[in-house]
Amino acid sequence: EFTNLMKLYALYVNNYNNAMDTLDSCRKHSKTVSTFLKRANENPKLMRLDLHAYLIMPVQRIPRYQLLLQDLMRHTPPEHIDVSNISAALDAIVSVARYINESKQ
């Protein structure tokens, strides 16, 4: 199941630029889409973030997790009970990042 999720995540990341181009094109050529996106952007429940801001979040997630885990490892004493779990999590996230980067090529 993890492998399937990784493939799905890589597919999302690799198609992000195409999705943004399509969204921009729809915004330019459709008054309905443009109006909808403008109203959504003004909605305080959406924290006044536009759709682009929400769609980039998954793309940024893996690098942020990697930085967080690296920082956590740096500040965790070597004898701490959680070092092996943190190390395993870091190895896993590095593996996911590598898979995503390799799938771009």
Distance bins in CASP14 RR format, pairs under 12 A and 6 or more apart:
PFRMAT RR
TARGET T0000
AUTHOR 0000-0000-0000
RMODE 2
METHOD distances of the structure
MODEL  1
1 7 0 0 0 0 0 1 0 0 0 0 0
1 8 0 0 0 0 0 1 0 0 0 0 0
2 8 0 0 0 0 0 1 0 0 0 0 0
2 9 0 0 0 0 0 1 0 0 0 0 0
2 92 0 0 0 0 1 0 0 0 0 0 0
2 93 0 0 0 0 0 1 0 0 0 0 0
2 95 0 0 0 0 1 0 0 0 0 0 0
2 96 0 0 0 0 1 0 0 0 0 0 0
2 99 0 0 0 0 0 1 0 0 0 0 0
3 9 0 0 0 0 0 1 0 0 0 0 0
3 10 0 0 0 0 0 1 0 0 0 0 0
3 92 0 0 0 0 0 1 0 0 0 0 0
3 95 0 0 0 0 0 1 0 0 0 0 0
3 96 0 0 0 0 0 1 0 0 0 0 0
3 99 0 0 0 0 1 0 0 0 0 0 0
4 10 0 0 0 0 0 1 0 0 0 0 0
4 11 0 0 0 0 0 1 0 0 0 0 0
5 11 0 0 0 0 0 1 0 0 0 0 0
5 12 0 0 0 0 0 1 0 0 0 0 0
5 58 0 0 0 0 0 1 0 0 0 0 0
5 62 0 0 0 0 0 1 0 0 0 0 0
5 92 0 0 0 0 0 1 0 0 0 0 0
5 96 0 0 0 0 1 0 0 0 0 0 0
5 99 0 0 0 0 0 1 0 0 0 0 0
5 100 0 0 0 0 0 1 0 0 0 0 0
6 12 0 0 0 0 0 1 0 0 0 0 0
6 13 0 0 0 0 0 1 0 0 0 0 0
6 62 0 0 0 0 1 0 0 0 0 0 0
6 92 0 0 0 0 1 0 0 0 0 0 0
6 93 0 0 0 0 0 1 0 0 0 0 0
6 95 0 0 0 0 1 0 0 0 0 0 0
6 96 1 0 1 0 0 0 0 0 0 0 0
6 97 0 0 0 0 0 1 0 0 0 0 0
6 98 0 0 0 0 0 1 0 0 0 0 0
6 99 1 0 1 0 0 0 0 0 0 0 0
6 100 1 0 0 1 0 0 0 0 0 0 0
6 102 0 0 0 0 0 1 0 0 0 0 0
6 103 0 0 0 0 1 0 0 0 0 0 0
7 13 0 0 0 0 0 1 0 0 0 0 0
7 14 0 0 0 0 0 1 0 0 0 0 0
7 96 0 0 0 0 0 1 0 0 0 0 0
7 99 0 0 0 0 1 0 0 0 0 0 0
7 100 0 0 0 0 1 0 0 0 0 0 0
7 102 0 0 0 0 0 1 0 0 0 0 0
7 103 1 0 0 1 0 0 0 0 0 0 0
8 14 0 0 0 0 0 1 0 0 0 0 0
8 15 0 0 0 0 0 1 0 0 0 0 0
8 58 0 0 0 0 0 1 0 0 0 0 0
8 96 0 0 0 0 0 1 0 0 0 0 0
8 99 0 0 0 0 0 1 0 0 0 0 0
8 100 0 0 0 0 0 1 0 0 0 0 0
8 103 0 0 0 0 0 1 0 0 0 0 0
9 15 0 0 0 0 0 1 0 0 0 0 0
9 16 0 0 0 0 0 1 0 0 0 0 0
9 58 1 0 0 1 0 0 0 0 0 0 0
9 59 0 0 0 0 1 0 0 0 0 0 0
9 61 0 0 0 0 1 0 0 0 0 0 0
9 62 1 0 0 1 0 0 0 0 0 0 0
9 65 0 0 0 0 0 1 0 0 0 0 0
9 93 0 0 0 0 0 1 0 0 0 0 0
9 96 1 0 0 1 0 0 0 0 0 0 0
9 97 0 0 0 0 0 1 0 0 0 0 0
9 99 0 0 0 0 1 0 0 0 0 0 0
9 100 1 0 0 1 0 0 0 0 0 0 0
9 103 0 0 0 0 1 0 0 0 0 0 0
10 16 0 0 0 0 0 1 0 0 0 0 0
10 58 0 0 0 0 0 1 0 0 0 0 0
10 59 0 0 0 0 0 1 0 0 0 0 0
10 62 0 0 0 0 1 0 0 0 0 0 0
10 95 0 0 0 0 0 1 0 0 0 0 0
10 96 0 0 0 0 1 0 0 0 0 0 0
10 97 0 0 0 0 0 1 0 0 0 0 0
10 98 0 0 0 0 0 1 0 0 0 0 0
10 99 1 0 0 1 0 0 0 0 0 0 0
10 100 1 0 1 0 0 0 0 0 0 0 0
10 101 0 0 0 0 1 0 0 0 0 0 0
10 102 0 0 0 0 1 0 0 0 0 0 0
10 103 1 0 1 0 0 0 0 0 0 0 0
10 104 0 0 0 0 1 0 0 0 0 0 0
10 105 0 0 0 0 0 1 0 0 0 0 0
11 18 0 0 0 0 0 1 0 0 0 0 0
11 19 0 0 0 0 0 1 0 0 0 0 0
11 58 0 0 0 0 0 1 0 0 0 0 0
11 59 0 0 0 0 0 1 0 0 0 0 0
11 99 0 0 0 0 0 1 0 0 0 0 0
11 100 0 0 0 0 1 0 0 0 0 0 0
11 103 1 0 0 1 0 0 0 0 0 0 0
11 104 0 0 0 0 0 1 0 0 0 0 0
12 18 0 0 0 0 0 1 0 0 0 0 0
12 19 0 0 0 0 1 0 0 0 0 0 0
12 55 0 0 0 0 1 0 0 0 0 0 0
12 56 0 0 0 0 0 1 0 0 0 0 0
12 57 0 0 0 0 0 1 0 0 0 0 0
12 58 1 0 1 0 0 0 0 0 0 0 0
12 59 1 0 0 1 0 0 0 0 0 0 0
12 60 0 0 0 0 0 1 0 0 0 0 0
12 61 0 0 0 0 0 1 0 0 0 0 0
12 62 0 0 0 0 0 1 0 0 0 0 0
12 100 0 0 0 0 1 0 0 0 0 0 0
12 103 0 0 0 0 0 1 0 0 0 0 0
13 19 0 0 0 0 0 1 0 0 0 0 0
13 55 0 0 0 0 0 1 0 0 0 0 0
13 56 0 0 0 0 0 1 0 0 0 0 0
13 57 0 0 0 0 0 1 0 0 0 0 0
13 58 1 0 0 1 0 0 0 0 0 0 0
13 59 1 0 1 0 0 0 0 0 0 0 0
13 60 0 0 0 0 1 0 0 0 0 0 0
13 61 0 0 0 0 1 0 0 0 0 0 0
13 62 1 0 0 1 0 0 0 0 0 0 0
13 63 0 0 0 0 0 1 0 0 0 0 0
13 96 0 0 0 0 0 1 0 0 0 0 0
13 97 0 0 0 0 1 0 0 0 0 0 0
13 99 0 0 0 0 0 1 0 0 0 0 0
13 100 1 0 1 0 0 0 0 0 0 0 0
13 101 0 0 0 0 1 0 0 0 0 0 0
13 102 0 0 0 0 0 1 0 0 0 0 0
13 103 0 0 0 0 1 0 0 0 0 0 0
13 104 1 0 0 1 0 0 0 0 0 0 0
14 58 0 0 0 0 0 1 0 0 0 0 0
14 59 0 0 0 0 1 0 0 0 0 0 0
14 99 0 0 0 0 0 1 0 0 0 0 0
14 100 1 0 0 1 0 0 0 0 0 0 0
14 101 0 0 0 0 1 0 0 0 0 0 0
14 102 0 0 0 0 0 1 0 0 0 0 0
14 103 1 0 0 1 0 0 0 0 0 0 0
14 104 1 0 1 0 0 0 0 0 0 0 0
14 105 0 0 0 0 1 0 0 0 0 0 0
15 21 0 0 0 0 0 1 0 0 0 0 0
15 22 0 0 0 0 1 0 0 0 0 0 0
15 23 0 0 0 0 0 1 0 0 0 0 0
15 55 0 0 0 0 0 1 0 0 0 0 0
15 58 0 0 0 0 0 1 0 0 0 0 0
15 59 0 0 0 0 0 1 0 0 0 0 0
15 100 0 0 0 0 0 1 0 0 0 0 0
15 103 0 0 0 0 0 1 0 0 0 0 0
15 104 0 0 0 0 0 1 0 0 0 0 0
16 22 0 0 0 0 0 1 0 0 0 0 0
16 23 0 0 0 0 0 1 0 0 0 0 0
16 52 0 0 0 0 0 1 0 0 0 0 0
16 54 0 0 0 0 0 1 0 0 0 0 0
16 55 1 0 0 1 0 0 0 0 0 0 0
16 56 1 0 0 1 0 0 0 0 0 0 0
16 57 0 0 0 0 0 1 0 0 0 0 0
16 58 0 0 0 0 1 0 0 0 0 0 0
16 59 1 0 1 0 0 0 0 0 0 0 0
16 60 0 0 0 0 0 1 0 0 0 0 0
16 100 0 0 0 0 0 1 0 0 0 0 0
16 104 0 0 0 0 0 1 0 0 0 0 0
17 23 0 0 0 0 0 1 0 0 0 0 0
17 24 0 0 0 0 0 1 0 0 0 0 0
17 52 0 0 0 0 0 1 0 0 0 0 0
17 55 0 0 0 0 0 1 0 0 0 0 0
17 56 0 0 0 0 0 1 0 0 0 0 0
17 59 0 0 0 0 1 0 0 0 0 0 0
17 104 0 0 0 0 0 1 0 0 0 0 0
18 24 0 0 0 0 0 1 0 0 0 0 0
18 25 0 0 0 0 0 1 0 0 0 0 0
18 55 0 0 0 0 0 1 0 0 0 0 0
19 25 0 0 0 0 0 1 0 0 0 0 0
19 26 0 0 0 0 0 1 0 0 0 0 0
19 51 0 0 0 0 1 0 0 0 0 0 0
19 52 0 0 0 0 1 0 0 0 0 0 0
19 54 0 0 0 0 0 1 0 0 0 0 0
19 55 1 0 0 1 0 0 0 0 0 0 0
19 56 0 0 0 0 0 1 0 0 0 0 0
19 58 0 0 0 0 0 1 0 0 0 0 0
19 59 0 0 0 0 0 1 0 0 0 0 0
20 26 0 0 0 0 0 1 0 0 0 0 0
20 27 0 0 0 0 0 1 0 0 0 0 0
20 50 0 0 0 0 0 1 0 0 0 0 0
20 51 0 0 0 0 1 0 0 0 0 0 0
20 52 1 0 0 1 0 0 0 0 0 0 0
20 53 0 0 0 0 0 1 0 0 0 0 0
20 54 0 0 0 0 0 1 0 0 0 0 0
20 55 1 0 0 1 0 0 0 0 0 0 0
20 56 0 0 0 0 1 0 0 0 0 0 0
20 59 0 0 0 0 0 1 0 0 0 0 0
21 27 0 0 0 0 0 1 0 0 0 0 0
21 28 0 0 0 0 0 1 0 0 0 0 0
21 52 0 0 0 0 0 1 0 0 0 0 0
22 28 0 0 0 0 0 1 0 0 0 0 0
22 29 0 0 0 0 0 1 0 0 0 0 0
22 30 0 0 0 0 0 1 0 0 0 0 0
22 33 0 0 0 0 0 1 0 0 0 0 0
22 51 0 0 0 0 0 1 0 0 0 0 0
22 52 0 0 0 0 0 1 0 0 0 0 0
22 55 0 0 0 0 0 1 0 0 0 0 0
23 29 0 0 0 0 0 1 0 0 0 0 0
23 30 0 0 0 0 0 1 0 0 0 0 0
23 33 0 0 0 0 1 0 0 0 0 0 0
23 34 0 0 0 0 0 1 0 0 0 0 0
23 36 0 0 0 0 0 1 0 0 0 0 0
23 37 0 0 0 0 1 0 0 0 0 0 0
23 50 0 0 0 0 1 0 0 0 0 0 0
23 51 1 0 0 1 0 0 0 0 0 0 0
23 52 1 0 0 1 0 0 0 0 0 0 0
23 53 0 0 0 0 0 1 0 0 0 0 0
23 54 0 0 0 0 0 1 0 0 0 0 0
23 55 1 0 0 1 0 0 0 0 0 0 0
23 56 0 0 0 0 0 1 0 0 0 0 0
24 30 0 0 0 0 0 1 0 0 0 0 0
24 33 0 0 0 0 0 1 0 0 0 0 0
24 34 0 0 0 0 0 1 0 0 0 0 0
24 37 0 0 0 0 0 1 0 0 0 0 0
24 50 0 0 0 0 0 1 0 0 0 0 0
24 51 0 0 0 0 0 1 0 0 0 0 0
24 52 0 0 0 0 1 0 0 0 0 0 0
24 55 0 0 0 0 0 1 0 0 0 0 0
25 33 0 0 0 0 1 0 0 0 0 0 0
25 34 0 0 0 0 0 1 0 0 0 0 0
26 32 0 0 0 0 1 0 0 0 0 0 0
26 33 1 0 1 0 0 0 0 0 0 0 0
26 34 0 0 0 0 1 0 0 0 0 0 0
26 35 0 0 0 0 0 1 0 0 0 0 0
26 36 0 0 0 0 1 0 0 0 0 0 0
26 37 0 0 0 0 1 0 0 0 0 0 0
26 51 0 0 0 0 0 1 0 0 0 0 0
27 33 1 0 1 0 0 0 0 0 0 0 0
27 34 1 0 1 0 0 0 0 0 0 0 0
27 35 0 0 0 0 1 0 0 0 0 0 0
27 36 0 0 0 0 1 0 0 0 0 0 0
27 37 1 0 1 0 0 0 0 0 0 0 0
27 38 0 0 0 0 1 0 0 0 0 0 0
27 40 0 0 0 0 0 1 0 0 0 0 0
27 41 0 0 0 0 0 1 0 0 0 0 0
27 50 0 0 0 0 1 0 0 0 0 0 0
27 51 0 0 0 0 1 0 0 0 0 0 0
27 52 0 0 0 0 0 1 0 0 0 0 0
28 34 1 0 0 1 0 0 0 0 0 0 0
28 37 0 0 0 0 0 1 0 0 0 0 0
30 36 0 0 0 0 1 0 0 0 0 0 0
30 37 0 0 0 0 1 0 0 0 0 0 0
31 37 0 0 0 0 0 1 0 0 0 0 0
31 38 0 0 0 0 0 1 0 0 0 0 0
32 38 0 0 0 0 0 1 0 0 0 0 0
32 39 0 0 0 0 0 1 0 0 0 0 0
33 39 0 0 0 0 0 1 0 0 0 0 0
33 40 0 0 0 0 0 1 0 0 0 0 0
33 51 0 0 0 0 0 1 0 0 0 0 0
34 40 0 0 0 0 0 1 0 0 0 0 0
34 41 0 0 0 0 0 1 0 0 0 0 0
34 50 0 0 0 0 0 1 0 0 0 0 0
34 51 0 0 0 0 0 1 0 0 0 0 0
35 41 0 0 0 0 0 1 0 0 0 0 0
35 42 0 0 0 0 0 1 0 0 0 0 0
36 42 0 0 0 0 0 1 0 0 0 0 0
36 43 0 0 0 0 0 1 0 0 0 0 0
36 50 0 0 0 0 0 1 0 0 0 0 0
36 51 0 0 0 0 1 0 0 0 0 0 0
37 43 0 0 0 0 0 1 0 0 0 0 0
37 46 0 0 0 0 0 1 0 0 0 0 0
37 49 0 0 0 0 0 1 0 0 0 0 0
37 50 1 0 0 1 0 0 0 0 0 0 0
37 51 1 0 0 1 0 0 0 0 0 0 0
37 52 0 0 0 0 1 0 0 0 0 0 0
37 53 0 0 0 0 0 1 0 0 0 0 0
37 54 0 0 0 0 0 1 0 0 0 0 0
37 55 0 0 0 0 0 1 0 0 0 0 0
38 46 0 0 0 0 0 1 0 0 0 0 0
38 48 0 0 0 0 0 1 0 0 0 0 0
38 50 0 0 0 0 1 0 0 0 0 0 0
38 51 0 0 0 0 0 1 0 0 0 0 0
39 45 0 0 0 0 0 1 0 0 0 0 0
39 46 0 0 0 0 1 0 0 0 0 0 0
39 48 0 0 0 0 0 1 0 0 0 0 0
39 50 0 0 0 0 0 1 0 0 0 0 0
39 51 0 0 0 0 0 1 0 0 0 0 0
40 46 1 0 0 1 0 0 0 0 0 0 0
40 47 0 0 0 0 0 1 0 0 0 0 0
40 48 0 0 0 0 1 0 0 0 0 0 0
40 49 0 0 0 0 1 0 0 0 0 0 0
40 50 1 0 0 1 0 0 0 0 0 0 0
40 51 1 0 0 1 0 0 0 0 0 0 0
40 52 0 0 0 0 0 1 0 0 0 0 0
40 53 0 0 0 0 0 1 0 0 0 0 0
40 54 0 0 0 0 1 0 0 0 0 0 0
41 47 0 0 0 0 0 1 0 0 0 0 0
41 48 1 0 0 1 0 0 0 0 0 0 0
41 49 1 0 0 1 0 0 0 0 0 0 0
41 50 1 0 1 0 0 0 0 0 0 0 0
41 51 1 0 0 1 0 0 0 0 0 0 0
41 52 0 0 0 0 1 0 0 0 0 0 0
41 53 0 0 0 0 1 0 0 0 0 0 0
41 54 0 0 0 0 0 1 0 0 0 0 0
42 48 1 0 0 1 0 0 0 0 0 0 0
42 49 0 0 0 0 0 1 0 0 0 0 0
42 50 0 0 0 0 1 0 0 0 0 0 0
43 49 0 0 0 0 1 0 0 0 0 0 0
43 50 0 0 0 0 0 1 0 0 0 0 0
43 51 0 0 0 0 0 1 0 0 0 0 0
46 53 0 0 0 0 1 0 0 0 0 0 0
46 54 1 0 0 1 0 0 0 0 0 0 0
47 53 0 0 0 0 1 0 0 0 0 0 0
47 54 0 0 0 0 1 0 0 0 0 0 0
47 57 0 0 0 0 0 1 0 0 0 0 0
48 54 0 0 0 0 0 1 0 0 0 0 0
49 55 0 0 0 0 0 1 0 0 0 0 0
49 56 0 0 0 0 1 0 0 0 0 0 0
49 57 0 0 0 0 1 0 0 0 0 0 0
50 56 0 0 0 0 0 1 0 0 0 0 0
51 57 0 0 0 0 0 1 0 0 0 0 0
52 59 0 0 0 0 0 1 0 0 0 0 0
53 59 0 0 0 0 0 1 0 0 0 0 0
53 60 0 0 0 0 0 1 0 0 0 0 0
54 60 0 0 0 0 0 1 0 0 0 0 0
55 61 0 0 0 0 0 1 0 0 0 0 0
56 63 0 0 0 0 0 1 0 0 0 0 0
56 64 0 0 0 0 0 1 0 0 0 0 0
57 63 0 0 0 0 0 1 0 0 0 0 0
57 64 0 0 0 0 1 0 0 0 0 0 0
58 64 0 0 0 0 0 1 0 0 0 0 0
58 65 0 0 0 0 0 1 0 0 0 0 0
58 100 0 0 0 0 0 1 0 0 0 0 0
59 97 0 0 0 0 0 1 0 0 0 0 0
59 100 0 0 0 0 1 0 0 0 0 0 0
59 104 0 0 0 0 0 1 0 0 0 0 0
60 66 0 0 0 0 0 1 0 0 0 0 0
60 67 0 0 0 0 0 1 0 0 0 0 0
60 68 0 0 0 0 0 1 0 0 0 0 0
60 97 0 0 0 0 0 1 0 0 0 0 0
61 67 0 0 0 0 0 1 0 0 0 0 0
61 68 0 0 0 0 0 1 0 0 0 0 0
61 93 0 0 0 0 1 0 0 0 0 0 0
61 96 0 0 0 0 1 0 0 0 0 0 0
61 97 0 0 0 0 0 1 0 0 0 0 0
61 100 0 0 0 0 0 1 0 0 0 0 0
62 68 0 0 0 0 0 1 0 0 0 0 0
62 69 0 0 0 0 0 1 0 0 0 0 0
62 90 0 0 0 0 0 1 0 0 0 0 0
62 92 0 0 0 0 0 1 0 0 0 0 0
62 93 1 0 0 1 0 0 0 0 0 0 0
62 94 0 0 0 0 1 0 0 0 0 0 0
62 95 0 0 0 0 0 1 0 0 0 0 0
62 96 1 0 1 0 0 0 0 0 0 0 0
62 97 1 0 1 0 0 0 0 0 0 0 0
62 98 0 0 0 0 0 1 0 0 0 0 0
62 99 0 0 0 0 1 0 0 0 0 0 0
62 100 1 0 0 1 0 0 0 0 0 0 0
62 101 0 0 0 0 1 0 0 0 0 0 0
63 69 0 0 0 0 0 1 0 0 0 0 0
63 70 0 0 0 0 0 1 0 0 0 0 0
63 93 0 0 0 0 1 0 0 0 0 0 0
63 94 0 0 0 0 0 1 0 0 0 0 0
63 96 0 0 0 0 0 1 0 0 0 0 0
63 97 1 0 0 1 0 0 0 0 0 0 0
63 100 0 0 0 0 1 0 0 0 0 0 0
63 101 0 0 0 0 0 1 0 0 0 0 0
64 70 0 0 0 0 0 1 0 0 0 0 0
64 71 0 0 0 0 0 1 0 0 0 0 0
64 93 0 0 0 0 1 0 0 0 0 0 0
64 97 0 0 0 0 0 1 0 0 0 0 0
65 71 0 0 0 0 0 1 0 0 0 0 0
65 72 0 0 0 0 0 1 0 0 0 0 0
65 86 0 0 0 0 0 1 0 0 0 0 0
65 89 0 0 0 0 1 0 0 0 0 0 0
65 90 0 0 0 0 1 0 0 0 0 0 0
65 92 0 0 0 0 1 0 0 0 0 0 0
65 93 1 0 1 0 0 0 0 0 0 0 0
65 94 0 0 0 0 1 0 0 0 0 0 0
65 95 0 0 0 0 0 1 0 0 0 0 0
65 96 0 0 0 0 1 0 0 0 0 0 0
65 97 0 0 0 0 1 0 0 0 0 0 0
66 72 0 0 0 0 0 1 0 0 0 0 0
66 73 0 0 0 0 0 1 0 0 0 0 0
66 89 0 0 0 0 1 0 0 0 0 0 0
66 90 1 0 0 1 0 0 0 0 0 0 0
66 91 0 0 0 0 0 1 0 0 0 0 0
66 92 0 0 0 0 0 1 0 0 0 0 0
66 93 1 0 1 0 0 0 0 0 0 0 0
66 94 1 0 0 1 0 0 0 0 0 0 0
66 95 0 0 0 0 0 1 0 0 0 0 0
66 96 0 0 0 0 1 0 0 0 0 0 0
66 97 1 0 1 0 0 0 0 0 0 0 0
66 98 0 0 0 0 0 1 0 0 0 0 0
66 100 0 0 0 0 0 1 0 0 0 0 0
66 101 0 0 0 0 0 1 0 0 0 0 0
67 73 0 0 0 0 0 1 0 0 0 0 0
67 74 0 0 0 0 0 1 0 0 0 0 0
67 90 0 0 0 0 0 1 0 0 0 0 0
67 93 0 0 0 0 1 0 0 0 0 0 0
67 94 0 0 0 0 0 1 0 0 0 0 0
67 97 0 0 0 0 0 1 0 0 0 0 0
68 74 0 0 0 0 0 1 0 0 0 0 0
68 75 0 0 0 0 0 1 0 0 0 0 0
68 86 0 0 0 0 0 1 0 0 0 0 0
68 89 0 0 0 0 1 0 0 0 0 0 0
68 90 0 0 0 0 1 0 0 0 0 0 0
68 93 0 0 0 0 1 0 0 0 0 0 0
69 75 0 0 0 0 0 1 0 0 0 0 0
69 76 0 0 0 0 0 1 0 0 0 0 0
69 82 0 0 0 0 0 1 0 0 0 0 0
69 83 0 0 0 0 0 1 0 0 0 0 0
69 85 0 0 0 0 0 1 0 0 0 0 0
69 86 1 0 0 1 0 0 0 0 0 0 0
69 87 0 0 0 0 1 0 0 0 0 0 0
69 88 0 0 0 0 1 0 0 0 0 0 0
69 89 1 0 1 0 0 0 0 0 0 0 0
69 90 1 0 1 0 0 0 0 0 0 0 0
69 91 0 0 0 0 1 0 0 0 0 0 0
69 92 0 0 0 0 1 0 0 0 0 0 0
69 93 1 0 1 0 0 0 0 0 0 0 0
69 94 0 0 0 0 1 0 0 0 0 0 0
69 96 0 0 0 0 0 1 0 0 0 0 0
69 97 0 0 0 0 0 1 0 0 0 0 0
70 76 0 0 0 0 0 1 0 0 0 0 0
70 86 0 0 0 0 1 0 0 0 0 0 0
70 87 0 0 0 0 0 1 0 0 0 0 0
70 89 0 0 0 0 0 1 0 0 0 0 0
70 90 1 0 0 1 0 0 0 0 0 0 0
70 91 0 0 0 0 0 1 0 0 0 0 0
70 93 0 0 0 0 1 0 0 0 0 0 0
70 94 0 0 0 0 1 0 0 0 0 0 0
70 97 0 0 0 0 0 1 0 0 0 0 0
71 86 0 0 0 0 0 1 0 0 0 0 0
71 90 0 0 0 0 0 1 0 0 0 0 0
72 80 0 0 0 0 0 1 0 0 0 0 0
72 82 0 0 0 0 1 0 0 0 0 0 0
72 83 0 0 0 0 1 0 0 0 0 0 0
72 85 0 0 0 0 0 1 0 0 0 0 0
72 86 1 0 1 0 0 0 0 0 0 0 0
72 87 0 0 0 0 1 0 0 0 0 0 0
72 89 0 0 0 0 1 0 0 0 0 0 0
72 90 0 0 0 0 1 0 0 0 0 0 0
72 93 0 0 0 0 0 1 0 0 0 0 0
73 80 0 0 0 0 0 1 0 0 0 0 0
73 82 0 0 0 0 1 0 0 0 0 0 0
73 83 1 0 0 1 0 0 0 0 0 0 0
73 84 0 0 0 0 0 1 0 0 0 0 0
73 85 0 0 0 0 0 1 0 0 0 0 0
73 86 1 0 1 0 0 0 0 0 0 0 0
73 87 1 0 0 1 0 0 0 0 0 0 0
73 88 0 0 0 0 0 1 0 0 0 0 0
73 89 0 0 0 0 1 0 0 0 0 0 0
73 90 1 0 0 1 0 0 0 0 0 0 0
73 91 0 0 0 0 0 1 0 0 0 0 0
73 93 0 0 0 0 0 1 0 0 0 0 0
73 94 0 0 0 0 0 1 0 0 0 0 0
74 83 0 0 0 0 0 1 0 0 0 0 0
74 86 0 0 0 0 0 1 0 0 0 0 0
74 87 0 0 0 0 0 1 0 0 0 0 0
74 90 0 0 0 0 0 1 0 0 0 0 0
75 82 0 0 0 0 0 1 0 0 0 0 0
75 83 0 0 0 0 0 1 0 0 0 0 0
75 86 0 0 0 0 0 1 0 0 0 0 0
76 82 1 0 0 1 0 0 0 0 0 0 0
76 83 1 0 1 0 0 0 0 0 0 0 0
76 84 0 0 0 0 0 1 0 0 0 0 0
76 85 0 0 0 0 1 0 0 0 0 0 0
76 86 1 0 0 1 0 0 0 0 0 0 0
76 87 0 0 0 0 1 0 0 0 0 0 0
76 89 0 0 0 0 0 1 0 0 0 0 0
76 90 0 0 0 0 0 1 0 0 0 0 0
77 83 1 0 0 1 0 0 0 0 0 0 0
77 86 0 0 0 0 0 1 0 0 0 0 0
78 84 0 0 0 0 0 1 0 0 0 0 0
78 86 0 0 0 0 0 1 0 0 0 0 0
78 87 0 0 0 0 0 1 0 0 0 0 0
80 86 0 0 0 0 1 0 0 0 0 0 0
80 87 0 0 0 0 0 1 0 0 0 0 0
82 88 0 0 0 0 0 1 0 0 0 0 0
82 89 0 0 0 0 1 0 0 0 0 0 0
82 90 0 0 0 0 0 1 0 0 0 0 0
83 89 0 0 0 0 0 1 0 0 0 0 0
83 90 0 0 0 0 0 1 0 0 0 0 0
84 90 0 0 0 0 0 1 0 0 0 0 0
84 91 0 0 0 0 0 1 0 0 0 0 0
85 91 0 0 0 0 0 1 0 0 0 0 0
85 92 0 0 0 0 0 1 0 0 0 0 0
86 92 0 0 0 0 0 1 0 0 0 0 0
86 93 0 0 0 0 0 1 0 0 0 0 0
87 93 0 0 0 0 0 1 0 0 0 0 0
87 94 0 0 0 0 0 1 0 0 0 0 0
88 94 0 0 0 0 0 1 0 0 0 0 0
88 95 0 0 0 0 0 1 0 0 0 0 0
89 95 0 0 0 0 0 1 0 0 0 0 0
89 96 0 0 0 0 0 1 0 0 0 0 0
90 96 0 0 0 0 0 1 0 0 0 0 0
90 97 0 0 0 0 0 1 0 0 0 0 0
91 97 0 0 0 0 0 1 0 0 0 0 0
91 98 0 0 0 0 0 1 0 0 0 0 0
92 98 0 0 0 0 0 1 0 0 0 0 0
92 99 0 0 0 0 0 1 0 0 0 0 0
93 99 0 0 0 0 0 1 0 0 0 0 0
93 100 0 0 0 0 0 1 0 0 0 0 0
94 100 0 0 0 0 0 1 0 0 0 0 0
94 101 0 0 0 0 0 1 0 0 0 0 0
95 101 0 0 0 0 0 1 0 0 0 0 0
95 102 0 0 0 0 0 1 0 0 0 0 0
96 102 0 0 0 0 0 1 0 0 0 0 0
96 103 0 0 0 0 0 1 0 0 0 0 0
97 103 0 0 0 0 0 1 0 0 0 0 0
97 104 0 0 0 0 0 1 0 0 0 0 0
98 104 0 0 0 0 0 1 0 0 0 0 0
98 105 0 0 0 0 0 1 0 0 0 0 0
99 105 0 0 0 0 0 1 0 0 0 0 0
END
